[in-house]
Amino acid sequence: MLTIMTVLIALVCVLLMGAVLIQNPKGGGIDSTFGGTASNQMFGAAKSSDLIEKITWGLAITLFVLCIITSLMVGSSGGEVEILTQ
């Protein structure tokens, strides 16, 4: 189960990196990245940037929740840590 969670976290990380890299830091959004005016006519600049922003927030929240769940799984199955003293 821990392996599945790790793979899910890695997948969400890659998707989150892609969503962040698609965004234009100067406010142009996805319309200037993928074709300029043609995609501006198809999607509209505001709607495409809103969609990418929602996807980014959703992936960030998913990553946070998966990390918390995984740490709880590791903490509950790990048992006690033995401290060696001399």
C-alpha positions as a printed Julia matrix, in Angstrom:
86×3 Matrix{Float64}:
   0.0    0.0     0.0
   2.88   2.32    0.78
   4.31   1.76   -2.69
   0.99   2.74   -4.29
   0.89   5.93   -2.23
   4.46   6.78   -3.23
   3.66   6.28   -6.91
   0.54   8.45   -6.56
   2.57  11.21   -4.89
   5.16  11.07   -7.69
   2.44  11.22  -10.35
   0.74  14.2    -8.69
   4.14  15.94   -8.4
   4.81  15.55  -12.12
   1.32  16.79  -13.01
   1.7   19.74  -10.64
   5.03  20.68  -12.21
   3.41  20.59  -15.63
   0.48  22.74  -14.5
   2.81  25.32  -12.98
   5.05  25.42  -16.05
   2.08  25.94  -18.39
   1.13  29.14  -16.58
   2.6   32.38  -17.86
   4.06  34.48  -15.03
   3.31  37.72  -16.88
  -0.42  37.08  -17.02
  -0.66  35.87  -20.63
  -1.87  32.47  -19.52
  -2.31  29.4   -21.63
  -3.57  31.33  -24.66
  -0.15  32.78  -25.44
   1.61  29.5   -24.72
  -0.4   27.31  -27.11
  -1.03  29.26  -30.25
  -1.67  32.9   -29.38
  -4.86  34.37  -30.84
  -6.3   31.11  -32.18
  -6.68  29.58  -28.76
  -7.79  32.94  -27.39
 -10.76  32.71  -29.75
 -11.45  29.1   -28.79
 -11.23  29.23  -25.0
 -10.9   32.85  -24.02
  -7.95  34.08  -21.98
  -9.8   34.36  -18.69
 -11.43  30.94  -18.86
  -8.26  29.05  -19.78
  -6.2   30.67  -17.02
  -8.99  30.0   -14.51
  -9.04  26.33  -15.49
  -5.26  25.95  -15.14
  -5.35  27.78  -11.8
  -8.08  25.47  -10.49
  -6.14  22.42  -11.69
  -3.01  23.73   -9.95
  -4.81  24.29   -6.65
  -6.5   20.89   -6.88
  -3.2   19.12   -7.49
  -1.51  21.03   -4.66
  -4.27  20.09   -2.22
  -4.18  16.47   -3.44
  -0.41  16.34   -2.91
  -0.78  17.75    0.61
  -3.47  15.23    1.55
  -1.55  12.29    0.07
   1.59  13.27    1.99
  -0.33  13.52    5.27
  -2.05  10.15    4.71
   1.27   8.5     3.79
   3.02   9.88    6.86
   0.19   8.61    9.06
   0.47   5.18    7.43
   4.21   5.05    8.01
   3.84   6.31   11.58
   1.19   3.76   12.52
   2.95   0.77   10.98
   6.48   1.72   11.99
   6.24   0.77   15.63
   8.58   2.09   18.28
  12.05   3.32   17.48
  14.77   1.75   19.58
  17.37   4.17   20.97
  20.82   2.73   21.5
  22.64   4.02   24.59
  26.05   3.07   25.83
